[in-house]
């Protein structure tokens, strides 16, 4: 991507293009959150809450993606831009009974939170081991 492209795209669009490897679904609404909680009874869901204004969050996301190993797991990965979708982040905290952190990873299975990590504790290998 050229410099001019970067200047005319939002920070979020640039961040999405930098993400490779994980087939992220963007989490952008409370209705979508309700749906993914319900559907976690069928397929495990992983939510990565990312702050586009935080260097630690960027490092955690980069590490998460760099260490991701594509496996035949029935898992859907969601990326939440919590700056743009703060209402969704607040709904996650209240509806799933988890303390808000940024960055934060939340793993859902059978409609329940089975694991959560934040900041430097975020470890994709540990998560993949947990959900295999």
N, C-alpha and C positions, 0 to 999 in steps of 0.2 A: 504494500500500500504506500502510495506516495505521500509526500508532505502535504500537498494541497488537499488530498482526500482526508487526511487526519484533521486538517483545520476545519473542514466543512461537515464533519461527522460528530455526533455527540460522543461524550466520553464513554457512555454506555455502549454505543455501537462499536467503537474502537475496542473496548474491553471484550465484547462478544466475539469479534474477529480474532482476537489474540488467543481465545480459548480453543483448544484442540484436544482430541482424544476422548473426552467424555461427551456423550450426546446429551447435553444439558437441555432441559425444558425450563423456560423462564417462568417464574412464579410471580404473577402480576395482579392477582385479585383474591379477595377473601372467598368468593365462590369457588375459585380454583383450589384454594387451600382446603375448603370443606370436601371437595371432590377427591383430592389426593389422600386426605385422612381416611375417607370411606374406602377408597380403592386400595389402601395399604393392607386391607384384609385379603386381597388377592395377590398383590405384588409389593415387595418392600420399597419404601420411598426414602430417599436421602435428600435433605434440604441443606443447602449451603447458603447461609446468610452472609452477604458480602457488602462491605462499605466501600464504595468507589472513592472515598476521600481518605482512606486509611492505609498507610504503608504496611502495617502489620497484616491487615486483611488481604492486601495484594500478595504479600509473601506467603501467607497461609494458602491462598487459592493457587498460586503458582506451584507450591510444594504438593498440594493435593493432586493437581493435574499431572505434574511431573512423575509422581509415584503411582499413578493410577495404572492398573493392569486390566486390560479388557478381558473379561471372563464371561462365561456363559451363565451369568447370574440374572435372575429375574428381579432387576432393580431399576427404578427410574430415578435419575438425578435431577434435582431442581435447583436453580440458581435464583436467589432473591437479592435484587438490588435494594437494600434496605433504606437507602437515601430516597430513592424515587417512590418506593412502596412501603413507607413507614407504617401505614395502617395495617398492611399484611403482617409485618414484623410484630406489631403490637398484638394482633389476633393470634399469632403463633404462641406468643408468651402467655396470653390469657387462656386460650382454648386447650393448649397442650400442657399447661402448668409447668413451663420452663422459664427460668430466669433469662431475661434478654442479655445476650452477649454479642459482640461483633469483633471479629468474625466468629461464626458458630456453625456447627454441623449438628443436625438432628436426624436420627434414624427412626423411622416409623415402620412398625409391622403389626398387623392385626388391629389397626386403629390406635395403637399405643406407642409412646416413645420408649424405645428399647435402649437407646444410647444417645448421649449428647457430649460434645467436646467444644472447647473454644480456644481461641488464640493459638499459642504454640503447641497445645495438646492435640490439635487436629492432625489425625494420622490416617490416611486412606487405607494403608495396608492393614491396620488394626480393624478398621470398619469392614473391609472386604473379608477379613478372617471371621469377624463376628457374623456376617450375613451369609456366609457360604453354606 
